[in-house]
Amino acid sequence: MRRRIGRPPWRSNHPFVGRIWQWFGVGMLLGATVVFIRLSVTEISAGRDVSQLPAFGAGTADSARTVPDQAGLKGQAGTGSAKPARGDDSGRAASGGGKGGTKEETEAEGALDRISVRIYLTEENRIETVPLETYVQGVLAGEMPIDFELEALKAQAIAARTYIVRRLSLGDRSGMNTDKADVTDTIEHQVYVPVAQLARKWTGDQEKANLAKLKRAVEETRGLVITYGGEPIQAAFFSTSNGYTENSEEYWDQPLPYLRSVASPWDADISPRYKETVTITKEQFYAKMGLTGKKASAKLSIKVTDRTDGNRIKSLTINGEPFSGREVRERLGLASSQFAWSVKKDAVTITTYGYGHGVGMSQWGANGMAQDGKQAEDILRYYYTGTKVEQASKLPI
């Protein structure tokens, strides 16, 4: 998180005028009801083409799933302090698992259930087509350790669903080399574990318990998405914060009102990726930073010139040459753009804090909040400023 770091650049100068989200138009074909999503996009006030926004899923350098001994290998499923779902104003469980409502709402929810997602499986070179909620389950298995608290898993499931609902409704084709699939199974979009692989991801009693926990997290959030102004958001997430999340414009160019910097103090205590130290030679350092001649002198001088609201390095100079913190992070392959350094003889030692781009929901922070008894919706509303969690079927037609 993010990364993102492994994420496509945000091409922010693409013009964009009055896009319409395609949301639930109903027609009859061969006796079957075909429903498309229609939504209106108004949140991107700077006039960018929304299809060019970054994927915002958690990728290799940002996701909690990259932590060694994760994905449920450190402990048994179901040991977290999951809380019962709270009721919302409609009388339906806030966690999304309840049925009920008007005939129109029931039909709309059924329409959502009929949506399929076509995933291009890169290693297998084939396309897997699955129902929307099955896709969410596969993403949850790929993007977050199963031994996380249930409420953290539910928050991740809602974020994953929000991403794909938004992408499908926009007809977003970014990052695709084929028109026969909607997304890939990589960090280009969201990491997805195919159905066949999921069945053998765990063994013995662990398999049964973990699959049950995974399915519960998806089922109890069925149909729920994160919205701002009544529209699905760009649900950015990443592995571990440095103590704060980042404003979206500090990593990408586009400022979004719901991707604001907030404190995330849980990560430092529970994430194994909170602090990392790497050492490289001065020669390697200069080469990776593209410095030559006098800029690659024996004496190394690094000075921070500005910091972000999230306490990451926004800009700095290296032997007088200006760089952004993101540039340094990506060129050196660092875990975070908050870092400290020391120079001794011919080596540079760099210590980073946090893991990922820092925009949106911190996965380890979400787990810390869940350990403190917070519900999935509390977690999401905290990390995504001013948002709501609501049924996609209730959004304006």
C-alpha positions in Angstrom: 0.0 0.0 0.0 0.1 0.2 -2.5 3.4 0.9 -4.5 1.9 1.3 -4.8 5.0 0.8 -6.1 4.4 -1.7 -8.6 1.4 0.4 -9.6 0.9 2.1 -12.9 1.6 5.8 -12.9 -1.3 8.2 -12.4 -1.7 9.9 -15.7 -3.4 12.9 -14.4 -3.6 15.2 -17.5 -6.2 13.2 -19.3 -9.3 15.3 -19.9 -12.5 14.2 -18.5 -16.0 15.6 -18.8 -19.2 14.5 -17.0 -18.8 10.7 -16.9 -21.8 8.5 -16.3 -21.5 5.4 -14.0 -23.4 2.6 -15.7 -25.7 1.3 -12.9 -28.5 -1.3 -13.0 -30.2 -0.9 -16.4 -32.7 -3.8 -16.9 -33.5 -5.5 -20.1 -34.8 -8.9 -21.1 -32.7 -11.3 -23.3 -33.6 -14.9 -23.9 -35.8 -14.8 -20.8 -32.8 -13.8 -18.6 -32.5 -10.4 -16.9 -29.2 -8.6 -17.8 -28.3 -5.9 -15.4 -25.6 -3.4 -15.9 -24.2 -1.0 -13.3 -24.9 2.7 -13.8 -23.3 5.3 -11.7 -22.4 8.9 -12.1 -18.9 10.1 -11.5 -18.6 13.5 -10.0 -15.9 13.2 -7.4 -12.9 13.9 -9.6 -13.1 17.6 -9.7 -9.8 18.2 -11.5 -11.1 16.9 -14.8 -9.1 13.7 -15.1 -10.2 10.6 -16.9 -11.1 8.2 -14.1 -10.0 5.2 -16.1 -6.4 6.4 -15.8 -6.4 6.4 -12.0 -4.1 3.9 -10.3 -5.3 0.5 -9.4 -4.9 1.1 -5.7 -4.9 -2.5 -4.7 -2.2 -3.9 -2.4 0.8 -5.2 -4.4 4.0 -7.0 -3.7 5.8 -4.2 -1.9 2.8 -3.0 0.0 0.5 -5.8 0.9 0.3 -7.5 4.3 0.2 -10.8 2.5 4.0 -10.5 1.7 4.9 -10.9 5.3 6.8 -14.2 6.0 4.7 -16.9 7.7 1.5 -15.0 7.0 -1.7 -16.1 5.3 -2.8 -18.0 8.3 0.4 -20.0 8.8 1.2 -18.4 12.2 -2.0 -19.4 13.9 -5.4 -21.0 13.6 -8.4 -19.1 12.1 -11.2 -17.9 14.2 -9.1 -16.9 17.2 -9.7 -13.2 16.8 -12.1 -11.1 18.8 -14.8 -10.8 16.2 -17.9 -8.9 17.3 -21.5 -9.5 16.2 -22.8 -7.2 13.5 -24.6 -4.0 14.5 -27.9 -3.1 13.0 -28.3 -0.1 10.7 -31.3 2.2 10.2 -32.8 -0.2 7.7 -33.0 -3.0 10.2 -30.5 -5.0 8.2 -27.2 -6.1 9.7 -24.7 -3.4 9.2 -22.2 -6.1 8.2 -24.3 -6.8 5.1 -25.4 -10.4 5.7 -29.1 -9.8 6.3 -31.9 -10.1 3.7 -35.0 -8.1 3.6 -36.1 -4.7 2.3 -38.5 -3.9 -0.6 -39.1 -6.0 -3.6 -37.1 -3.5 -5.7 -34.1 -3.7 -3.3 -34.3 -7.5 -3.4 -34.3 -7.5 -7.2 -31.4 -5.1 -7.2 -29.4 -7.3 -4.8 -30.1 -10.3 -7.0 -28.9 -8.3 -10.0 -25.6 -7.7 -8.2 -25.3 -11.4 -7.5 -25.6 -12.1 -11.2 -22.5 -9.9 -12.1 -19.5 -12.0 -13.2 -15.8 -11.0 -13.2 -13.4 -12.2 -15.8 -9.9 -12.6 -14.4 -6.8 -13.1 -16.6 -4.6 -15.6 -14.7 -1.1 -14.6 -15.8 0.8 -17.7 -14.9 -1.7 -20.0 -16.3 -2.4 -17.9 -19.4 -6.2 -18.4 -19.2 -9.3 -16.5 -18.1 -11.4 -17.5 -15.1 -14.9 -16.2 -14.9 -16.5 -16.2 -11.5 -19.4 -14.4 -9.7 -18.6 -11.1 -8.1 -18.6 -12.4 -4.5 -16.3 -15.4 -5.5 -13.9 -12.8 -7.0 -13.9 -10.9 -3.7 -13.2 -14.1 -1.8 -10.2 -14.8 -4.1 -8.8 -11.3 -3.6 -9.2 -11.4 0.1 -7.2 -14.7 0.2 -4.5 -13.0 -1.9 -4.3 -9.6 -0.3 -4.6 -10.2 3.5 -3.3 -12.9 5.9 -6.1 -15.2 7.0 -5.0 -15.0 10.6 -6.0 -11.4 10.8 -9.0 -10.5 12.9 -12.4 -11.2 11.2 -13.3 -7.5 11.3 -10.1 -6.6 9.5 -10.8 -9.3 6.9 -14.3 -7.9 6.4 -12.9 -4.4 5.9 -10.5 -5.7 3.3 -13.4 -7.6 1.6 -15.4 -4.4 1.3 -12.4 -2.5 -0.1 -11.8 -5.2 -2.7 -15.5 -5.2 -3.7 -15.5 -1.4 -4.0 -12.5 -1.6 -6.3 -14.1 -4.1 -8.7 -17.6 -2.5 -8.7 -16.1 0.9 -9.5 -13.9 -0.6 -12.3 -16.7 -2.5 -13.9 -19.1 0.4 -13.7 -16.6 2.7 -15.4 -15.7 0.1 -18.1 -12.1 0.7 -17.0 -9.7 -1.2 -19.3 -6.4 0.1 -17.8 -3.7 -2.5 -17.4 -5.3 -5.0 -19.8 -3.8 -6.7 -22.8 -7.0 -8.5 -23.7 -10.6 -7.4 -24.1 -11.8 -10.8 -23.0 -11.0 -10.2 -19.3 -11.8 -7.4 -16.8 -8.8 -7.6 -14.5 -5.6 -9.5 -14.0 -4.7 -11.6 -10.9 -1.7 -9.4 -10.1 -0.8 -6.2 -8.3 -1.7 -4.3 -11.5 -5.2 -4.6 -10.2 -5.8 -6.8 -7.2 -4.1 -10.1 -6.3 -6.5 -12.9 -6.8 -6.2 -16.6 -5.8 -8.0 -18.8 -8.3 -10.8 -21.1 -7.1 -8.7 -24.3 -7.8 -5.7 -22.9 -5.9 -7.8 -21.7 -3.0 -9.0 -25.3 -2.4 -5.4 -26.4 -1.7 -4.1 -23.3 -0.1 -4.3 -24.9 3.4 -4.3 -28.5 4.6 -6.1 -30.5 7.2 -8.1 -28.9 9.9 -6.5 -25.5 9.0 -8.1 -25.7 5.5 -11.6 -26.1 6.8 -11.3 -23.4 9.5 -9.6 -20.9 7.2 -12.0 -21.4 4.3 -14.9 -21.0 6.7 -13.4 -17.7 8.0 -12.7 -16.4 4.5 -16.2 -17.2 3.4 -17.7 -15.6 6.5 -15.8 -12.4 5.9 -17.2 -12.2 2.4 -20.8 -13.4 3.2 -21.2 -11.0 6.1 -20.2 -8.0 3.9 -22.1 -9.2 0.8 -22.9 -6.3 -1.6 -21.3 -3.7 0.7 -19.1 -1.0 -0.9 -17.4 2.2 0.4 -18.9 5.4 -1.0 -18.3 9.1 -1.0 -21.1 11.4 -2.1 -23.1 8.3 -3.0 -20.4 6.8 -5.4 -17.9 4.0 -4.9 -14.4 5.3 -4.0 -10.9 4.5 -5.1 -10.3 2.1 -2.2 -6.5 2.4 -1.8 -4.8 0.2 0.7 -1.3 -0.8 1.7 0.6 -3.0 4.2 2.0 -0.9 7.1 2.0 2.7 8.0 4.8 4.7 9.5 2.4 6.0 12.1 0.3 8.0 9.6 -1.4 7.5 6.3 -0.7 9.8 3.4 -2.8 12.3 1.5 -3.4 11.0 -2.0 -1.7 13.9 -3.8 1.5 13.2 -2.0 2.0 10.0 -3.9 -0.2 10.5 -6.9 -1.1 13.9 -8.4 -4.8 13.7 -7.7 -6.2 15.0 -4.4 -9.3 13.1 -3.2 -11.3 14.2 -0.2 -11.6 10.7 1.3 -7.9 9.9 1.0 -6.6 12.1 3.8 -3.7 11.6 6.2 -4.8 10.1 9.6 -2.8 8.7 12.5 -2.3 4.9 12.5 -0.5 4.1 15.7 -1.2 0.3 15.8 1.3 -0.6 13.1 4.4 0.0 15.1 3.4 -2.5 17.7 2.1 -5.4 15.6 3.5 -5.3 12.1 6.7 -7.2 11.3 7.3 -4.8 8.4 7.2 -1.6 10.4 11.0 -1.2 10.4 13.6 -2.4 7.9 17.3 -1.7 7.4 19.3 -2.2 4.2 22.9 -1.5 3.4 24.3 -0.8 0.0 27.7 0.4 -1.3 28.1 4.1 -2.3 28.8 2.9 -5.8 25.5 1.1 -5.9 23.7 4.1 -4.3 25.0 6.6 -6.9 24.3 4.2 -9.8 20.7 3.6 -8.7 20.1 7.3 -8.2 21.5 8.1 -11.6 24.3 10.3 -10.3 27.6 10.5 -12.1 30.7 12.7 -12.2 30.9 15.4 -9.5 27.4 14.4 -8.3 28.9 11.0 -7.4 31.7 12.3 -5.3 33.2 10.3 -2.5 31.5 12.5 0.1 27.8 11.9 0.3 25.4 14.7 1.4 21.7 14.0 1.8 19.4 16.8 3.0 15.6 16.6 3.5 13.9 19.8 2.1 10.2 19.0 2.8 8.0 16.4 4.5 4.4 15.4 3.9 1.5 15.5 6.3 2.1 11.8 6.8 5.7 12.5 8.0 7.3 10.9 4.9 10.0 12.6 2.9 8.5 14.7 0.2 11.7 16.1 -1.2 15.4 16.0 -0.6 18.7 16.7 -2.3 21.5 14.3 -2.8 24.8 16.1 -3.4 22.8 19.1 -4.4 20.6 17.1 -6.9 16.8 17.3 -6.1 14.7 14.2 -5.8 11.3 13.4 -4.4 11.0 10.9 -1.6 9.0 8.6 -3.9 11.8 8.7 -6.4 14.4 7.6 -3.9 12.1 4.9 -2.6 11.4 3.4 -6.0 15.0 3.7 -7.3 16.5 2.1 -4.2 13.6 -0.4 -3.7 12.9 0.9 -0.2 9.9 -0.2 1.8 8.7 3.3 2.5 9.5 7.0 1.7 10.1 7.7 5.4 13.7 6.7 6.0 16.8 7.6 7.9 20.4 7.0 6.8 24.0 6.8 7.9 27.1 6.8 5.8 30.2 4.9 6.9 33.2 4.6 4.6 32.0 3.1 1.3 28.5 2.0 2.5 25.1 3.6 3.0 22.7 2.2 5.6 19.1 3.1 5.2 16.3 2.4 7.8 12.7 2.7 6.6 9.5 3.0 8.7 6.3 1.6 7.3 5.8 -0.6 4.3 4.0 0.8 1.2 2.9 4.0 -0.3 0.8 4.9 2.7 -2.4 6.0 0.9 -5.8 4.7 2.2 -6.2 1.8 4.6 -3.3 0.4 6.4 -3.9 -3.4 6.6 -1.9 -3.9 9.8 -3.5 -0.8 11.2 -6.9 -2.3 10.4 -5.9 -5.4 12.2 -4.8 -3.4 15.2 -8.2 -1.6 15.2 -10.0 -4.9 15.0 -8.0 -6.2 18.0 -9.2 -3.1 19.9 -12.8 -4.2 19.2 -13.6 -2.0 16.2 -16.0 -3.2 13.6 -15.2 -3.3 9.9 -17.2 -0.2 9.1 -15.5 1.7 11.9 -12.2 0.8 10.3 -13.2 1.9 6.9 -14.8 5.2 7.9 -11.6 5.9 9.9 -9.1 5.3 7.0 -11.4 6.7 4.3 -12.4 10.2 5.5 -16.1 11.2 5.2 -17.2 7.9 3.6 -20.1 5.6 4.1 -20.4 1.8 3.9 -23.6 0.9 2.1 -25.2 -1.7 -0.1 -24.3 -1.2 -3.8 -27.9 -2.1 -4.6 -29.1 1.0 -2.8 -27.0 3.5 -4.9 -29.0 5.8 -7.2 -30.1 4.3 -10.5 
